Amino acid sequence: MGNKKSLTYLISKFAILELFFLLFMILFSYVLLDVLINNRVVYPANYAEMNSDTVKYEFLKENWEIDKIPFFYEYQLRDNGEIIQNTIDERYNQKISEALQKGKSSKDQIIGSDVFKAFKNGNKDLIIKYKISAIPSNPNVYKIIRNFELVFFISVFCLWLIGFIYLISNLTRELRSEIRKISRANYNIEKLQLEFEIEHSDYTEISGVLDSIDRMARSLKESLEKQWNMQMTQKEMIESITHDVRTPITLIKGNIELLKEDQENVLERAEDALNGVERLESFLKKLNEFSDFMESPNEVVSKEVLDYWLKIVTSICKLKGFSISILSYDASNIKLDKNAISIAIQNLVNNAIENSPVGSTIFIGFYDYIDDYTIVVRDQGDGFNNDILYDVREKFVSTKMYDNNVHGLGLSIVAKILETNKGQLLLNNCDDQGNGAEVKMVFKK
């Protein structure tokens, strides 16, 4: 900022340049006129006045001839009051009369006054008219340029005007160049092309505007990204809830069907159905609030939280005809999103069931280590296909293209939940023969 200049400096610089140029043109015109006079190209303004006495002297001679009058004089010759020869315009008749009476008269003008002088020689009168102005020394040039000073000053003014326009055009060009920087930045913002590199200016005012536009562009970009992320989050939330709500619906429908057939375990079946209803209510609450399911407050992984998770797993396995085996049941001081992790466990168990033979066992373990807390889900199916073992976490990536097992959206939702809870998803097979898949959710402490 220390090297930047103000627009006032720019305008002042051009104003000073114009002032110096004006002074130069005045000096130049003076020197040029002086050179023309010294080289007898032009006679000085008082030349005709000085030579008027010479004309009078020659007129008083007996052998005087009218051709002896210099070319820069207009004249009127009278004999006994009658005009013999005349080159003076009739509009000056009054001034001629004054000159005849007084010997001299004049007519003031902006440039070069007209002077009339009358000389008498016997019955003859000679009236001469001349201009107090510089006179071209060449008669032919004089015929073209009678008022030399007017032409001279107009020519000098035209030269000054050309220089003035040149200086103004340079100033305008520089100002336009600076303003175009603002226009280009505004155009990029208008077209939502917010990745543009802001231009720099050497002038404080323009630089301030460009900096403001840059901040506005960055703020707009952040706002649009936030809005886009919010929309994507909302879309993912709806997708995940639509996917996950199938499990509690299946629990409710399955247990209602079992109620019709199994009258002895009414309370147990009703409790499972009620659990499904409660989970449906929690999903509907998330939709009603229209917030991301990762934003719930975290809770310590206590025995009550483990019981809540295990209750979900047990209900799913019991309905689908699978056994459940608990590998480990460690509580922990780590804080996790209880509801979000329950959705992740539900998806992993559903995937395990879908890829295991009916009647087999689903294994689940909760391990509390020094550096992390790990939840493990294993099945007794064919395991992951090695060709897609590292791609199966991507949304809608399915093993169906390789076999009849489908993992689909479930693992994508799990990966999203783990990302929010600072966790990591690890996929492995239990052995090299593909006897069962193992999925670990590892949460760093």
C-alpha positions as CSV (number, residue, x, y, z in Angstrom):
1,M,0.0,0.0,0.0
2,G,2.9,2.3,0.6
3,N,3.8,2.5,-3.1
4,K,0.3,3.2,-4.3
5,K,-0.8,6.6,-5.5
6,S,-4.0,8.4,-5.3
7,L,-6.2,9.3,-8.3
8,T,-5.7,12.9,-7.2
9,Y,-2.0,12.5,-7.9
10,L,-2.9,11.1,-11.4
11,I,-5.2,14.1,-12.3
12,S,-2.8,16.6,-10.7
13,K,0.1,15.1,-12.8
14,F,-1.8,15.6,-16.0
15,A,-2.9,19.1,-14.9
16,I,0.7,20.1,-14.3
17,L,1.8,18.6,-17.6
18,E,-0.9,20.7,-19.4
19,L,0.2,23.8,-17.6
20,F,3.8,23.3,-18.6
21,F,2.7,22.5,-22.2
22,L,0.7,25.7,-22.2
23,L,3.7,27.7,-21.1
24,F,5.9,25.9,-23.6
25,M,3.4,26.8,-26.4
26,I,3.4,30.5,-25.4
27,L,7.2,30.6,-25.3
28,F,7.4,28.7,-28.6
29,S,5.0,31.1,-30.3
30,Y,7.0,34.1,-29.1
31,V,10.3,32.6,-30.2
32,L,8.9,31.5,-33.6
33,L,7.5,34.9,-34.3
34,D,10.8,36.5,-33.2
35,V,12.7,34.3,-35.6
36,L,10.3,35.1,-38.5
37,I,10.7,38.8,-37.9
38,N,14.5,38.6,-37.5
39,N,14.8,36.7,-40.8
40,R,12.6,39.3,-42.5
41,V,10.0,36.6,-43.3
42,V,7.5,38.7,-41.4
43,Y,7.5,42.5,-40.7
44,P,6.9,43.6,-37.2
45,A,3.5,45.0,-36.2
46,N,4.7,48.6,-36.3
47,Y,6.4,48.3,-39.7
48,A,3.5,49.9,-41.6
49,E,3.3,52.7,-39.0
50,M,7.0,53.4,-39.4
51,N,6.9,53.5,-43.2
52,S,3.8,55.7,-43.4
53,D,6.1,58.8,-43.3
54,T,8.0,57.4,-46.2
55,V,4.8,57.1,-48.2
56,K,4.0,60.7,-47.3
57,Y,7.5,61.9,-48.4
58,E,7.3,60.1,-51.7
59,F,3.7,61.4,-52.3
60,L,4.9,65.0,-51.9
61,K,7.4,64.6,-54.7
62,E,6.5,65.9,-58.2
63,N,7.4,62.6,-60.0
64,W,5.4,60.4,-57.5
65,E,3.6,57.5,-59.0
66,I,1.0,55.4,-57.3
67,D,3.0,52.2,-57.9
68,K,5.4,53.4,-55.2
69,I,2.8,52.6,-52.5
70,P,4.0,49.4,-50.7
71,F,1.7,46.3,-51.1
72,F,0.7,46.2,-47.5
73,Y,-1.2,49.6,-47.8
74,E,-4.7,50.1,-49.1
75,Y,-5.2,53.5,-50.5
76,Q,-7.6,56.0,-52.0
77,L,-6.4,58.8,-54.3
78,R,-8.5,62.0,-54.8
79,D,-8.0,64.9,-57.1
80,N,-10.1,68.0,-56.2
81,G,-12.3,65.8,-54.1
82,E,-13.0,63.3,-56.8
83,I,-11.8,59.6,-56.3
84,I,-9.4,58.6,-59.0
85,Q,-8.2,55.2,-57.6
86,N,-9.4,53.3,-54.6
87,T,-8.6,49.9,-52.9
88,I,-10.3,50.7,-49.6
89,D,-13.7,49.1,-48.9
90,E,-16.6,51.4,-48.9
91,R,-17.6,50.5,-45.4
92,Y,-14.6,52.6,-44.2
93,N,-15.9,55.8,-45.8
94,Q,-16.6,57.4,-42.5
95,K,-13.1,56.7,-41.2
96,I,-11.7,58.1,-44.5
97,S,-13.7,61.3,-43.9
98,E,-12.4,61.6,-40.4
99,A,-8.8,61.1,-41.7
100,L,-9.3,63.9,-44.3
101,Q,-10.5,66.2,-41.6
102,K,-8.1,65.3,-38.8
103,G,-5.2,63.8,-40.8
104,K,-5.6,60.4,-39.0
105,S,-8.3,58.0,-37.8
106,S,-8.4,54.4,-36.5
107,K,-10.7,51.5,-36.0
108,D,-10.0,49.2,-33.1
109,Q,-10.3,45.4,-33.5
110,I,-9.5,42.4,-31.4
111,I,-6.3,41.7,-33.4
112,G,-4.7,44.5,-35.3
113,S,-6.3,48.0,-35.3
114,D,-7.0,49.6,-38.7
115,V,-5.3,53.0,-39.1
116,F,-6.2,55.6,-41.7
117,K,-3.9,58.5,-42.7
118,A,-4.5,61.3,-45.1
119,F,-1.8,63.3,-47.0
120,K,-2.4,66.4,-49.1
121,N,-0.3,67.6,-52.0
122,G,-1.9,70.6,-53.8
123,N,-5.3,69.5,-55.1
124,K,-4.5,65.8,-54.5
125,D,-5.4,63.8,-51.4
126,L,-3.9,60.4,-50.6
127,I,-5.5,58.3,-47.9
128,I,-3.7,55.1,-46.8
129,K,-5.1,52.2,-44.7
130,Y,-2.9,49.8,-42.9
131,K,-3.2,47.4,-39.9
132,I,-1.1,47.4,-36.7
133,S,-0.2,43.8,-37.1
134,A,2.7,41.6,-38.3
135,I,2.9,41.5,-42.1
136,P,4.2,38.8,-44.3
137,S,7.2,40.2,-46.3
138,N,6.2,38.3,-49.5
139,P,3.4,40.2,-51.5
140,N,2.0,36.9,-52.7
141,V,1.7,35.5,-49.2
142,Y,0.2,38.8,-48.1
143,K,-2.6,38.4,-50.6
144,I,-3.5,35.1,-49.1
145,I,-2.9,36.0,-45.4
146,R,-3.7,39.6,-44.8
147,N,-4.2,39.2,-41.1
148,F,-1.1,37.2,-40.3
149,E,-1.4,37.5,-36.5
150,L,-4.9,36.0,-36.5
151,V,-3.7,33.0,-38.7
152,F,-0.5,32.7,-36.6
153,F,-2.4,32.6,-33.3
154,I,-5.0,30.2,-34.6
155,S,-2.3,27.9,-35.8
156,V,-0.5,28.0,-32.4
157,F,-3.9,27.4,-30.7
158,C,-4.5,24.4,-33.0
159,L,-1.1,23.0,-32.0
160,W,-1.8,23.5,-28.3
161,L,-5.3,21.9,-28.8
162,I,-3.7,18.8,-30.4
163,G,-1.3,18.5,-27.5
164,F,-4.1,19.1,-25.0
165,I,-6.2,16.4,-26.6
166,Y,-3.2,14.0,-26.6
167,L,-2.7,14.6,-22.8
168,I,-6.4,14.2,-22.1
169,S,-6.6,11.0,-24.1
170,N,-3.7,9.6,-22.2
171,L,-5.4,10.5,-18.9
172,T,-8.7,9.0,-20.1
173,R,-6.9,5.8,-21.4
174,E,-5.3,5.3,-18.0
175,L,-8.5,5.9,-16.1
176,R,-10.4,3.5,-18.4
177,S,-7.7,0.9,-18.0
178,E,-8.2,1.1,-14.2
179,I,-12.0,1.1,-14.5
180,R,-11.9,-1.9,-16.8
181,K,-10.3,-3.9,-13.9
182,I,-13.4,-3.2,-11.8
183,S,-15.7,-4.0,-14.8
184,R,-14.0,-7.3,-15.4
185,A,-14.2,-8.3,-11.7
186,N,-17.9,-7.3,-11.7
187,Y,-18.5,-9.3,-14.9
188,N,-16.9,-12.4,-13.3
189,I,-19.1,-12.1,-10.2
190,E,-22.2,-11.5,-12.4
191,K,-21.4,-14.8,-14.3
192,L,-20.6,-16.5,-10.9
193,Q,-17.1,-17.2,-12.2
194,L,-15.7,-16.8,-8.7
195,E,-12.3,-18.4,-9.2
196,F,-10.9,-15.4,-11.1
197,E,-7.6,-13.8,-10.0
198,I,-8.2,-10.3,-8.8
199,E,-6.2,-7.6,-10.7
200,H,-4.0,-5.1,-9.0
201,S,-3.9,-1.3,-9.3
202,D,-1.3,1.3,-8.5
203,Y,-4.0,3.7,-7.3
204,T,-5.4,3.6,-3.8
205,E,-9.0,4.2,-4.7
206,I,-9.1,1.6,-7.5
207,S,-7.2,-0.9,-5.3
208,G,-9.7,-0.4,-2.5
209,V,-12.6,-1.1,-4.8
210,L,-10.9,-4.2,-6.2
211,D,-10.1,-5.5,-2.7
212,S,-13.7,-5.0,-1.8
213,I,-14.9,-6.9,-4.8
214,D,-12.4,-9.7,-4.0
215,R,-13.7,-10.0,-0.5
216,M,-17.3,-10.0,-1.9
217,A,-16.4,-12.7,-4.4
218,R,-14.8,-14.9,-1.7
219,S,-17.8,-14.3,0.6
220,L,-20.2,-15.2,-2.2
221,K,-18.2,-18.3,-3.1
222,E,-18.2,-19.4,0.6
223,S,-21.9,-18.7,0.8
224,L,-22.7,-20.6,-2.4
225,E,-20.5,-23.5,-1.3
226,K,-22.2,-23.6,2.1
227,Q,-25.6,-23.5,0.4
228,W,-24.5,-26.3,-2.0
229,N,-23.1,-28.4,0.8
230,M,-26.3,-27.9,2.7
231,Q,-28.4,-29.0,-0.2
232,M,-26.2,-32.0,-0.7
233,T,-26.3,-32.8,3.0
234,Q,-30.1,-32.6,2.9
235,K,-30.2,-34.8,-0.1
236,E,-27.9,-37.3,1.5
237,M,-30.0,-37.2,4.7
238,I,-33.2,-37.9,2.8
239,E,-31.5,-40.7,0.9
240,S,-30.1,-42.3,4.0
241,I,-33.3,-42.0,6.0
242,T,-35.2,-43.4,3.0
243,H,-32.8,-46.3,3.0
244,D,-32.7,-46.9,6.8
245,V,-36.4,-46.5,7.4
246,R,-36.9,-49.8,5.6
247,T,-35.4,-51.8,8.5
248,P,-37.8,-50.6,11.2
249,I,-40.7,-51.0,8.8
250,T,-39.6,-54.6,8.1
251,L,-39.3,-55.1,11.9
252,I,-42.9,-53.9,12.4
253,K,-44.4,-55.8,9.6
254,G,-42.4,-59.0,10.4
255,N,-43.3,-58.9,14.1
256,I,-47.0,-58.2,13.3
257,E,-47.0,-61.3,11.1
258,L,-45.4,-63.3,13.8
259,L,-48.0,-62.1,16.3
260,K,-50.6,-63.8,14.3
261,E,-48.8,-67.1,14.3
262,D,-47.0,-67.0,17.7
263,Q,-49.4,-66.3,20.4
264,E,-47.0,-67.4,23.2
265,N,-44.5,-64.6,22.6
266,V,-46.9,-61.7,22.2
267,L,-45.0,-59.4,24.6
268,E,-41.7,-60.0,23.0
269,R,-43.0,-59.5,19.5
270,A,-44.9,-56.4,20.6
271,E,-41.7,-55.0,22.1
272,D,-39.8,-55.6,18.9
273,A,-42.6,-53.9,16.9
274,L,-42.6,-51.0,19.4
275,N,-38.9,-50.6,18.9
276,G,-39.4,-50.3,15.2
277,V,-42.1,-47.7,15.7
278,E,-39.7,-45.7,18.0
279,R,-37.0,-45.7,15.3
280,L,-39.6,-44.6,12.7
281,E,-40.5,-41.7,15.0
282,S,-36.8,-40.7,15.3
283,F,-36.4,-40.7,11.5
284,L,-39.6,-38.6,11.0
285,K,-38.2,-36.2,13.6
286,K,-35.0,-35.8,11.6
287,L,-37.0,-35.1,8.5
288,N,-39.2,-32.6,10.3
289,E,-36.3,-30.7,11.5
290,F,-34.6,-31.0,8.1
291,S,-31.2,-31.2,9.6
292,D,-28.3,-33.5,9.0
293,F,-28.4,-36.7,11.0
294,M,-24.7,-36.1,12.0
295,E,-25.6,-33.0,14.1
296,S,-27.0,-34.8,17.1
297,P,-25.2,-34.3,20.4
298,N,-22.6,-37.0,21.2
299,E,-22.9,-39.3,24.2
300,V,-20.5,-41.3,26.2
301,V,-20.6,-45.0,25.1
302,S,-22.1,-46.4,28.3
303,K,-23.7,-49.7,29.0
304,E,-27.1,-48.1,28.3
305,V,-25.9,-47.0,24.8
306,L,-24.5,-50.5,24.1
307,D,-27.8,-52.1,25.2
308,Y,-29.6,-49.7,22.8
309,W,-27.4,-50.7,19.9
310,L,-27.5,-54.4,20.8
311,K,-31.3,-54.3,21.0
312,I,-31.5,-53.1,17.4
313,V,-29.1,-55.8,16.2
314,T,-31.0,-58.5,18.1
315,S,-34.3,-57.4,16.6
316,I,-33.0,-57.5,13.1
317,C,-31.3,-60.9,13.5
318,K,-34.3,-62.5,15.2
319,L,-36.7,-61.3,12.5
320,K,-34.5,-62.6,9.7
321,G,-33.8,-66.0,11.4
322,F,-30.1,-65.3,12.3
323,S,-28.2,-66.0,15.5
324,I,-26.2,-63.3,17.2
325,S,-22.9,-63.7,18.9
326,I,-21.3,-61.0,21.1
327,L,-17.5,-60.9,20.7
328,S,-16.9,-58.1,23.2
329,Y,-19.1,-55.7,25.1
330,D,-16.8,-52.8,26.3
331,A,-18.1,-49.5,27.3
332,S,-15.9,-46.4,26.9
333,N,-15.5,-42.7,27.8
334,I,-15.4,-41.8,24.1
335,K,-18.4,-39.7,23.0
336,L,-20.2,-40.7,19.8
337,D,-23.5,-39.9,18.1
338,K,-25.7,-42.6,19.5
339,N,-28.4,-42.4,16.8
340,A,-26.0,-42.0,13.9
341,I,-23.9,-45.0,15.0
342,S,-27.1,-47.1,15.5
343,I,-27.9,-46.4,11.8
344,A,-24.3,-47.5,10.9
345,I,-24.6,-50.7,12.9
346,Q,-28.0,-51.4,11.4
347,N,-26.6,-51.0,7.8
348,L,-23.6,-53.3,8.6
349,V,-25.9,-55.9,10.1
350,N,-28.3,-55.8,7.2
351,N,-25.4,-56.1,4.7
352,A,-24.1,-59.1,6.7
353,I,-27.5,-60.8,6.7
354,E,-28.0,-60.2,3.0
355,N,-24.7,-61.8,2.2
356,S,-24.9,-64.8,4.6
357,P,-26.9,-68.0,4.5
358,V,-30.1,-68.1,6.5
359,G,-29.6,-69.5,10.0
360,S,-26.0,-68.5,10.3
361,T,-24.5,-66.3,13.0
362,I,-23.8,-62.6,12.9
363,F,-20.9,-61.6,15.2
364,I,-20.6,-58.2,16.8
365,G,-18.0,-56.8,19.1
366,F,-17.4,-53.5,21.0
367,Y,-13.7,-53.0,21.9
368,D,-12.3,-50.2,24.0
369,Y,-8.6,-49.7,23.2
370,I,-6.1,-47.1,24.4
371,D,-6.1,-45.1,21.2
372,D,-9.5,-46.0,19.6
373,Y,-12.9,-47.5,20.1
374,T,-13.7,-50.2,17.6
375,I,-17.0,-51.8,16.6
376,V,-16.7,-55.1,14.6
377,V,-19.4,-56.8,12.5
378,R,-18.7,-60.3,11.0
379,D,-20.7,-62.7,9.0
380,Q,-20.4,-66.3,7.7
381,G,-21.0,-65.5,4.1
382,D,-18.7,-65.6,1.1
383,G,-16.9,-62.4,2.0
384,F,-16.0,-59.5,-0.1
385,N,-14.8,-59.9,-3.7
386,N,-11.1,-58.9,-3.7
387,D,-11.6,-57.0,-7.0
388,I,-13.9,-54.5,-5.3
389,L,-12.8,-54.7,-1.7
390,Y,-11.6,-51.1,-1.7
391,D,-14.3,-49.7,-4.0
392,V,-17.4,-51.0,-2.1
393,R,-17.5,-48.0,0.2
394,E,-18.4,-45.7,-2.7
395,K,-22.1,-44.7,-3.0
396,F,-24.1,-47.2,-5.0
397,V,-21.1,-49.4,-5.8
398,S,-22.3,-52.9,-5.7
399,T,-20.8,-56.3,-5.7
400,K,-23.7,-57.5,-7.8
401,M,-21.6,-57.0,-10.9
402,Y,-19.3,-59.7,-9.6
403,D,-21.7,-62.0,-7.7
404,N,-25.2,-61.9,-6.2
405,N,-24.2,-59.9,-3.1
406,V,-25.4,-56.3,-2.9
407,H,-23.8,-53.8,-0.4
408,G,-25.1,-50.6,-2.2
409,L,-26.0,-47.4,-0.4
410,G,-25.6,-48.9,3.1
411,L,-21.8,-48.7,3.2
412,S,-21.8,-45.2,1.7
413,I,-24.1,-44.1,4.6
414,V,-21.8,-45.8,7.1
415,A,-18.7,-44.0,5.6
416,K,-20.5,-40.6,5.9
417,I,-21.4,-41.3,9.5
418,L,-17.8,-42.3,10.3
419,E,-16.5,-39.2,8.6
420,T,-18.6,-37.0,10.9
421,N,-17.6,-38.9,14.0
422,K,-13.9,-38.9,13.1
423,G,-14.0,-42.6,12.4
424,Q,-12.6,-45.0,9.8
425,L,-14.2,-47.8,7.9
426,L,-12.1,-51.0,7.4
427,L,-13.2,-53.9,5.2
428,N,-11.6,-57.3,5.3
429,N,-12.3,-61.0,4.8
430,C,-12.1,-63.3,7.7
431,D,-9.7,-65.6,5.8
432,D,-8.2,-66.0,2.3
433,Q,-10.9,-68.5,1.3
434,G,-13.5,-65.8,1.7
435,N,-15.3,-67.4,4.6
436,G,-17.1,-64.4,6.0
437,A,-16.6,-60.6,5.8
438,E,-15.4,-58.4,8.6
439,V,-16.2,-54.7,8.8
440,K,-14.6,-52.5,11.5
441,M,-15.6,-49.0,12.5
442,V,-12.6,-47.4,14.2
443,F,-13.1,-44.2,16.2
444,K,-9.9,-42.3,17.2
445,K,-9.9,-41.0,20.8
